[in-house]
Amino acid sequence: MAADVVSGPMPSPIIRSFPPIAAPDARLLILGSMPGVASLDAGQYYAHPQNAFWRIMGEIAGAGPDKDYKERERILHARGIAVWDVLKSCVRPGSLDADIRDEVPNDFAAFFAAHPGIVRIGLNGGKAAASFKAHAARFCPQGVMVTTLPSTSPAHAARSFAEKCEMWRAGLCL
């Protein structure tokens, strides 16, 4: 007797974010939603070559893509800038934020306890903002300024690099 064969799409695996780039004395926290496929494959935040994040960090903080990843991390630490994601894990086929489901947030209570100097949060795009509001805003210390910034993703090309860069500079007060 032959075994029954079930056809259809394979379920998407659970994907997991990275630990934060964060020195204990960080003052500014930049939050994305969840690393994309290129970032997950590289084990680095914002690894897709067309993502504008590191170009923007180069312009406003000196941590540009011309430097190796460890040097960029060192520069961010020195500038008091932390980078993390709202989500610890989720299910998402591909890299589009719109496809994220089954969200599990990072431990923001522990993060803010370990980083009491955070005074400003920049949310990298609308999905990061929505997930932050749903899962993490209640842990945000009183008085911390939270700003939603235009996404650096190559999927969001409505604004020029110069416009995004200026909005990030103003939103992060850098």
URCORRA-V728759 format. One record per pair of residues at least 4 apart in sequence whose C-alpha atoms are under 8 Angstrom apart, sorted by the first residue. I is the first residue (numbers start at 1). J is the second residue. If there is no record, write none. Layout:
# URCORRA-V728759
i:j
I:J
I:J
This chain:
# URCORRA-V728759
i:j
12:91
12:92
12:93
13:91
13:92
13:93
14:89
14:90
14:91
14:92
15:89
15:90
15:91
15:92
16:34
16:88
16:89
16:90
17:34
17:35
17:40
17:85
17:87
17:88
17:89
18:43
18:44
18:45
18:84
18:85
18:88
19:84
20:82
20:83
20:84
20:85
21:73
21:76
21:77
21:82
21:83
21:84
22:26
22:77
22:80
22:81
22:82
22:83
23:77
23:80
23:81
23:82
23:115
24:114
24:115
25:80
25:115
25:116
25:117
25:118
26:77
26:79
26:80
26:81
26:82
26:115
26:117
26:118
27:80
27:81
27:82
27:115
27:117
27:118
27:119
27:120
28:80
28:81
28:82
28:118
28:119
28:120
28:121
28:122
28:172
29:81
29:82
29:83
29:84
29:118
29:120
29:121
29:122
30:81
30:82
30:83
30:84
30:85
30:121
30:122
30:123
30:124
31:83
31:84
31:85
31:86
31:121
31:122
31:123
31:124
31:128
32:83
32:84
32:85
32:86
32:123
32:124
32:125
32:128
33:85
33:86
33:87
33:97
33:124
33:127
33:128
33:131
34:85
34:86
34:87
34:88
34:89
34:97
35:39
35:40
35:45
35:46
35:85
35:95
36:40
36:46
36:48
36:94
36:95
36:96
37:41
37:94
37:95
38:42
38:46
38:47
38:48
39:43
39:44
39:45
39:46
39:47
39:48
40:44
40:45
42:47
44:69
46:51
46:53
46:54
47:51
50:153
50:154
51:152
51:153
51:154
52:56
52:152
52:153
52:154
52:161
53:57
53:152
53:153
54:58
54:63
54:64
54:65
55:59
55:63
55:64
55:65
56:60
56:64
56:164
56:165
56:168
57:61
57:62
57:63
57:64
58:62
58:63
58:64
58:65
59:63
59:64
59:165
60:165
60:169
60:174
61:75
61:76
61:79
61:174
62:75
63:67
63:71
63:72
63:73
63:75
63:76
64:72
65:69
65:72
67:71
67:72
68:72
69:73
70:74
71:75
72:76
73:77
74:78
75:79
76:80
76:81
76:82
77:81
77:82
85:106
85:128
86:105
86:106
86:128
86:131
86:132
86:135
86:136
87:103
87:104
87:105
87:106
87:131
88:103
88:104
88:105
88:106
89:103
89:104
89:105
90:100
90:101
90:102
90:103
90:104
91:100
91:101
91:102
91:103
92:96
92:97
92:99
92:100
92:101
93:99
93:100
94:99
95:99
96:100
96:155
97:127
98:127
105:135
105:136
107:111
108:112
108:136
108:139
108:140
109:113
109:139
109:140
110:114
111:115
112:116
112:118
112:139
112:140
112:141
118:144
119:143
119:144
119:145
120:144
120:145
120:146
120:147
120:172
121:144
121:145
121:146
121:147
121:172
122:146
122:147
122:148
122:149
122:171
122:172
123:128
123:129
123:146
123:147
123:148
123:149
124:128
124:129
124:148
124:149
124:150
124:151
124:152
125:129
125:148
125:149
125:150
125:151
125:152
126:130
126:148
126:149
126:150
126:151
127:131
128:132
129:133
129:148
130:134
131:135
131:136
132:136
132:137
133:137
133:138
136:140
140:144
147:171
147:172
148:171
149:167
149:168
149:171
150:164
150:167
150:168
151:156
152:156
152:164
153:157
159:163
159:164
160:164
161:165
162:166
163:167
164:168
165:169
166:170
167:171
168:172
169:173
169:174
170:174
